[in-house]
């Protein structure tokens, strides 16, 4: 079974490459400039990606990518055989965007991101700052619950949280799993929300289950 992985807000596909098992592919999300920061544009883009592949896939995503994966399964359940939501957005977040930026700055200062990829991430946001901010705000307040009437139990779904995540917290992830009627797993990684990038072996283990 083919697996498709969706990065989080602003992240490049390459950042997740080391954590993808055989048969998995990370998709490069459209740029902030191209989508004008419209969440619906990303949702439509993913729908087209699935239609082009024609056969059902395993679909996974991190953070905003997790919310996109979930909504794709709501829209096109016949094309999503399995769903793995990794520290996903999808319920309103309580950590402020300002606090998240402080956390990001600390991660950069401590070398958590490969420098070349970090430059690309920053350049993407700098090329369309208003669109990047618009998408960040939408993701921060996103609440998928009104759209889940068509989802319950189809396809198979697992939510993966992290004990140290202060953005999509363990409580947040457990709550989303309960809303979905999904399985819940939890990893204990030191880098909080970016654990799928800094602990690729843990991501590979979750995608391989």
C-alpha positions as YAML, in Angstrom:
chain: A
units: angstrom
residues:
- id: 1
  name: UNK
  ca: [0.00, 0.00, 0.00]
- id: 2
  name: UNK
  ca: [1.33, 3.43, -0.97]
- id: 3
  name: UNK
  ca: [1.72, 5.97, 1.82]
- id: 4
  name: UNK
  ca: [1.55, 9.75, 1.44]
- id: 5
  name: UNK
  ca: [2.81, 12.09, 4.17]
- id: 6
  name: UNK
  ca: [1.80, 15.75, 4.53]
- id: 7
  name: UNK
  ca: [4.21, 18.22, 6.20]
- id: 8
  name: UNK
  ca: [3.23, 20.79, 8.77]
- id: 9
  name: UNK
  ca: [2.80, 24.53, 8.23]
- id: 10
  name: UNK
  ca: [5.78, 25.95, 6.34]
- id: 11
  name: UNK
  ca: [7.81, 22.72, 6.49]
- id: 12
  name: UNK
  ca: [9.41, 21.11, 3.46]
- id: 13
  name: UNK
  ca: [8.88, 17.51, 2.45]
- id: 14
  name: UNK
  ca: [12.62, 16.79, 2.78]
- id: 15
  name: UNK
  ca: [12.53, 17.53, 6.52]
- id: 16
  name: UNK
  ca: [10.53, 14.32, 7.01]
- id: 17
  name: UNK
  ca: [12.37, 12.12, 4.50]
- id: 18
  name: UNK
  ca: [14.52, 10.29, 7.06]
- id: 19
  name: UNK
  ca: [11.40, 9.13, 8.92]
- id: 20
  name: UNK
  ca: [9.51, 7.67, 5.97]
- id: 21
  name: UNK
  ca: [9.46, 3.87, 5.64]
- id: 22
  name: UNK
  ca: [9.72, 2.15, 2.29]
- id: 23
  name: UNK
  ca: [6.63, 2.85, 0.20]
- id: 24
  name: UNK
  ca: [6.00, 6.27, 1.74]
- id: 25
  name: UNK
  ca: [6.36, 9.63, -0.02]
- id: 26
  name: UNK
  ca: [6.24, 13.11, 1.50]
- id: 27
  name: UNK
  ca: [4.26, 15.57, -0.62]
- id: 28
  name: UNK
  ca: [5.51, 19.13, -1.06]
- id: 29
  name: UNK
  ca: [2.72, 21.48, -0.04]
- id: 30
  name: UNK
  ca: [1.92, 24.41, -2.37]
- id: 31
  name: UNK
  ca: [3.56, 27.70, -1.47]
- id: 32
  name: UNK
  ca: [1.92, 30.39, 0.64]
- id: 33
  name: UNK
  ca: [2.09, 32.69, -2.39]
- id: 34
  name: UNK
  ca: [0.32, 30.22, -4.68]
- id: 35
  name: UNK
  ca: [-2.52, 29.49, -2.24]
- id: 36
  name: UNK
  ca: [-2.70, 33.03, -0.81]
- id: 37
  name: UNK
  ca: [-2.80, 31.39, 2.59]
- id: 38
  name: UNK
  ca: [-6.24, 29.87, 2.00]
- id: 39
  name: UNK
  ca: [-6.68, 26.60, 3.88]
- id: 40
  name: UNK
  ca: [-9.35, 25.54, 1.39]
- id: 41
  name: UNK
  ca: [-6.78, 25.83, -1.40]
- id: 42
  name: UNK
  ca: [-4.61, 23.22, 0.33]
- id: 43
  name: UNK
  ca: [-7.63, 21.02, 0.84]
- id: 44
  name: UNK
  ca: [-8.53, 21.22, -2.85]
- id: 45
  name: UNK
  ca: [-4.93, 20.57, -3.86]
- id: 46
  name: UNK
  ca: [-4.83, 17.39, -1.76]
- id: 47
  name: UNK
  ca: [-8.13, 16.20, -3.17]
- id: 48
  name: UNK
  ca: [-6.64, 16.48, -6.66]
- id: 49
  name: UNK
  ca: [-3.51, 14.60, -5.57]
- id: 50
  name: UNK
  ca: [-5.61, 11.68, -4.36]
- id: 51
  name: UNK
  ca: [-7.79, 11.60, -7.46]
- id: 52
  name: UNK
  ca: [-4.69, 11.49, -9.69]
- id: 53
  name: UNK
  ca: [-3.42, 8.39, -7.85]
- id: 54
  name: UNK
  ca: [-6.78, 6.65, -8.35]
- id: 55
  name: UNK
  ca: [-6.15, 3.83, -5.87]
- id: 56
  name: UNK
  ca: [-6.56, 4.06, -2.07]
- id: 57
  name: UNK
  ca: [-3.52, 5.14, -0.05]
- id: 58
  name: UNK
  ca: [-2.38, 5.34, 3.53]
- id: 59
  name: UNK
  ca: [-2.44, 9.03, 4.41]
- id: 60
  name: UNK
  ca: [-0.51, 10.64, 7.25]
- id: 61
  name: UNK
  ca: [0.34, 14.18, 8.24]
- id: 62
  name: UNK
  ca: [2.03, 16.26, 10.89]
- id: 63
  name: UNK
  ca: [0.40, 19.28, 12.54]
- id: 64
  name: UNK
  ca: [-1.49, 21.19, 9.81]
- id: 65
  name: UNK
  ca: [-0.73, 18.26, 7.51]
- id: 66
  name: UNK
  ca: [-2.60, 16.00, 9.92]
- id: 67
  name: UNK
  ca: [-5.69, 18.19, 9.71]
- id: 68
  name: UNK
  ca: [-5.47, 18.16, 5.91]
- id: 69
  name: UNK
  ca: [-5.15, 14.37, 5.90]
- id: 70
  name: UNK
  ca: [-8.19, 14.01, 8.14]
- id: 71
  name: UNK
  ca: [-10.34, 16.29, 5.99]
- id: 72
  name: UNK
  ca: [-9.24, 14.43, 2.86]
- id: 73
  name: UNK
  ca: [-10.53, 11.23, 4.47]
- id: 74
  name: UNK
  ca: [-13.81, 13.01, 5.23]
- id: 75
  name: UNK
  ca: [-14.11, 14.23, 1.64]
- id: 76
  name: UNK
  ca: [-12.86, 11.09, -0.16]
- id: 77
  name: UNK
  ca: [-13.01, 8.07, 2.17]
- id: 78
  name: UNK
  ca: [-12.90, 5.71, -0.79]
- id: 79
  name: UNK
  ca: [-9.36, 6.95, -1.59]
- id: 80
  name: UNK
  ca: [-7.94, 6.77, 1.95]
- id: 81
  name: UNK
  ca: [-7.40, 3.26, 3.28]
- id: 82
  name: UNK
  ca: [-5.58, 4.21, 6.49]
- id: 83
  name: UNK
  ca: [-5.09, 7.48, 8.38]
- id: 84
  name: UNK
  ca: [-2.25, 8.38, 10.79]
- id: 85
  name: UNK
  ca: [-2.44, 11.82, 12.39]
- id: 86
  name: UNK
  ca: [0.90, 12.86, 13.89]
- id: 87
  name: UNK
  ca: [0.59, 15.61, 16.53]
- id: 88
  name: UNK
  ca: [-2.25, 16.97, 14.38]
- id: 89
  name: UNK
  ca: [-4.02, 20.30, 14.29]
- id: 90
  name: UNK
  ca: [-7.80, 20.09, 14.00]
- id: 91
  name: UNK
  ca: [-9.04, 21.47, 17.30]
- id: 92
  name: UNK
  ca: [-8.44, 25.08, 18.45]
- id: 93
  name: UNK
  ca: [-4.95, 25.45, 19.93]
- id: 94
  name: UNK
  ca: [-4.40, 27.09, 23.30]
- id: 95
  name: UNK
  ca: [-0.73, 27.99, 22.94]
- id: 96
  name: UNK
  ca: [-0.46, 31.51, 21.52]
- id: 97
  name: UNK
  ca: [1.18, 32.11, 18.17]
- id: 98
  name: UNK
  ca: [3.63, 34.46, 19.87]
- id: 99
  name: UNK
  ca: [4.67, 31.70, 22.29]
- id: 100
  name: UNK
  ca: [5.04, 29.31, 19.36]
- id: 101
  name: UNK
  ca: [7.42, 31.76, 17.67]
- id: 102
  name: UNK
  ca: [9.51, 31.94, 20.83]
- id: 103
  name: UNK
  ca: [9.68, 28.14, 20.88]
- id: 104
  name: UNK
  ca: [10.67, 28.09, 17.20]
- id: 105
  name: UNK
  ca: [13.45, 30.61, 17.81]
- id: 106
  name: UNK
  ca: [14.80, 28.43, 20.59]
- id: 107
  name: UNK
  ca: [14.74, 25.37, 18.33]
- id: 108
  name: UNK
  ca: [16.62, 27.27, 15.63]
- id: 109
  name: UNK
  ca: [19.21, 28.52, 18.11]
- id: 110
  name: UNK
  ca: [19.81, 24.99, 19.38]
- id: 111
  name: UNK
  ca: [20.32, 23.61, 15.87]
- id: 112
  name: UNK
  ca: [17.20, 21.46, 15.67]
- id: 113
  name: UNK
  ca: [16.72, 22.21, 11.96]
- id: 114
  name: UNK
  ca: [19.22, 21.52, 9.14]
- id: 115
  name: UNK
  ca: [20.46, 24.94, 8.09]
- id: 116
  name: UNK
  ca: [19.79, 24.58, 4.37]
- id: 117
  name: UNK
  ca: [16.22, 23.46, 4.90]
- id: 118
  name: UNK
  ca: [15.67, 26.16, 7.51]
- id: 119
  name: UNK
  ca: [16.63, 28.82, 4.96]
- id: 120
  name: UNK
  ca: [14.06, 27.40, 2.56]
- id: 121
  name: UNK
  ca: [11.33, 27.41, 5.21]
- id: 122
  name: UNK
  ca: [12.06, 31.02, 6.15]
- id: 123
  name: UNK
  ca: [12.27, 32.07, 2.49]
- id: 124
  name: UNK
  ca: [8.83, 30.62, 1.81]
- id: 125
  name: UNK
  ca: [7.24, 32.65, 4.57]
- id: 126
  name: UNK
  ca: [9.21, 35.78, 3.66]
- id: 127
  name: UNK
  ca: [8.01, 35.56, 0.04]
- id: 128
  name: UNK
  ca: [4.36, 35.89, 1.10]
- id: 129
  name: UNK
  ca: [4.26, 36.95, 4.77]
- id: 130
  name: UNK
  ca: [0.59, 37.95, 4.85]
- id: 131
  name: UNK
  ca: [-0.48, 34.67, 3.30]
- id: 132
  name: UNK
  ca: [1.77, 32.70, 5.67]
- id: 133
  name: UNK
  ca: [0.29, 34.50, 8.68]
- id: 134
  name: UNK
  ca: [-3.25, 34.02, 7.39]
- id: 135
  name: UNK
  ca: [-2.74, 30.26, 7.09]
- id: 136
  name: UNK
  ca: [-1.10, 30.09, 10.52]
- id: 137
  name: UNK
  ca: [-4.07, 31.85, 12.10]
- id: 138
  name: UNK
  ca: [-6.55, 29.58, 10.33]
- id: 139
  name: UNK
  ca: [-4.67, 26.48, 11.47]
- id: 140
  name: UNK
  ca: [-4.44, 27.81, 15.03]
- id: 141
  name: UNK
  ca: [-8.21, 28.17, 15.38]
- id: 142
  name: UNK
  ca: [-9.21, 25.24, 13.15]
- id: 143
  name: UNK
  ca: [-12.02, 23.06, 14.49]
- id: 144
  name: UNK
  ca: [-12.86, 20.07, 12.31]
- id: 145
  name: UNK
  ca: [-15.66, 18.72, 14.53]
- id: 146
  name: UNK
  ca: [-18.54, 20.15, 12.44]
- id: 147
  name: UNK
  ca: [-17.28, 18.19, 9.42]
- id: 148
  name: UNK
  ca: [-16.93, 14.76, 11.00]
- id: 149
  name: UNK
  ca: [-20.43, 13.32, 10.60]
- id: 150
  name: UNK
  ca: [-19.26, 11.44, 7.49]
- id: 151
  name: UNK
  ca: [-16.06, 10.12, 9.04]
- id: 152
  name: UNK
  ca: [-16.72, 8.06, 12.15]
- id: 153
  name: UNK
  ca: [-14.79, 4.78, 11.94]
- id: 154
  name: UNK
  ca: [-14.00, 5.03, 8.22]
- id: 155
  name: UNK
  ca: [-11.16, 4.75, 7.36]
- id: 156
  name: UNK
  ca: [-9.06, 3.19, 10.12]
- id: 157
  name: UNK
  ca: [-7.44, 6.05, 12.05]
- id: 158
  name: UNK
  ca: [-4.71, 6.50, 14.66]
- id: 159
  name: UNK
  ca: [-3.73, 9.73, 16.41]
- id: 160
  name: UNK
  ca: [-0.15, 9.98, 17.69]
- id: 161
  name: UNK
  ca: [0.66, 12.51, 20.42]
- id: 162
  name: UNK
  ca: [3.89, 13.43, 22.18]
- id: 163
  name: UNK
  ca: [4.40, 13.84, 25.93]
- id: 164
  name: UNK
  ca: [6.51, 17.02, 25.54]
- id: 165
  name: UNK
  ca: [4.44, 18.74, 22.86]
- id: 166
  name: UNK
  ca: [3.22, 22.15, 24.07]
- id: 167
  name: UNK
  ca: [1.38, 23.06, 20.84]
- id: 168
  name: UNK
  ca: [-0.72, 20.02, 19.94]
- id: 169
  name: UNK
  ca: [-0.51, 18.70, 23.48]
- id: 170
  name: UNK
  ca: [-1.17, 15.14, 24.62]
- id: 171
  name: UNK
  ca: [-4.54, 16.32, 25.91]
- id: 172
  name: UNK
  ca: [-5.35, 17.92, 22.54]
- id: 173
  name: UNK
  ca: [-4.43, 14.73, 20.67]
- id: 174
  name: UNK
  ca: [-6.37, 12.47, 23.02]
- id: 175
  name: UNK
  ca: [-9.40, 14.70, 22.65]
- id: 176
  name: UNK
  ca: [-9.22, 14.57, 18.86]
- id: 177
  name: UNK
  ca: [-8.83, 10.79, 18.97]
- id: 178
  name: UNK
  ca: [-11.93, 10.54, 21.15]
- id: 179
  name: UNK
  ca: [-13.93, 12.74, 18.79]
- id: 180
  name: UNK
  ca: [-12.87, 10.54, 15.86]
- id: 181
  name: UNK
  ca: [-13.34, 7.23, 17.64]
- id: 182
  name: UNK
  ca: [-9.70, 6.63, 16.68]
- id: 183
  name: UNK
  ca: [-6.86, 4.74, 18.29]
- id: 184
  name: UNK
  ca: [-4.39, 6.80, 20.30]
- id: 185
  name: UNK
  ca: [-0.67, 6.33, 20.76]
- id: 186
  name: UNK
  ca: [1.88, 8.52, 22.51]
- id: 187
  name: UNK
  ca: [5.62, 8.91, 22.06]
- id: 188
  name: UNK
  ca: [8.07, 10.28, 24.61]
- id: 189
  name: UNK
  ca: [10.43, 12.50, 22.63]
- id: 190
  name: UNK
  ca: [12.49, 15.43, 23.85]
- id: 191
  name: UNK
  ca: [11.75, 18.00, 21.13]
- id: 192
  name: UNK
  ca: [8.03, 18.55, 21.54]
- id: 193
  name: UNK
  ca: [6.01, 19.39, 18.47]
- id: 194
  name: UNK
  ca: [8.85, 18.87, 15.98]
- id: 195
  name: UNK
  ca: [9.63, 15.31, 17.13]
- id: 196
  name: UNK
  ca: [8.76, 13.79, 13.70]
- id: 197
  name: UNK
  ca: [11.63, 15.85, 12.25]
- id: 198
  name: UNK
  ca: [14.21, 15.43, 15.02]
- id: 199
  name: UNK
  ca: [13.34, 11.80, 15.90]
- id: 200
  name: UNK
  ca: [12.81, 10.24, 12.45]
- id: 201
  name: UNK
  ca: [13.14, 6.67, 13.76]
- id: 202
  name: UNK
  ca: [10.08, 7.29, 15.95]
- id: 203
  name: UNK
  ca: [8.10, 8.61, 12.99]
- id: 204
  name: UNK
  ca: [9.14, 5.58, 10.92]
- id: 205
  name: UNK
  ca: [7.97, 3.25, 13.68]
- id: 206
  name: UNK
  ca: [4.54, 4.90, 13.86]
- id: 207
  name: UNK
  ca: [4.04, 4.88, 10.09]
- id: 208
  name: UNK
  ca: [5.08, 1.22, 9.89]
- id: 209
  name: UNK
  ca: [2.50, -0.08, 12.38]
...
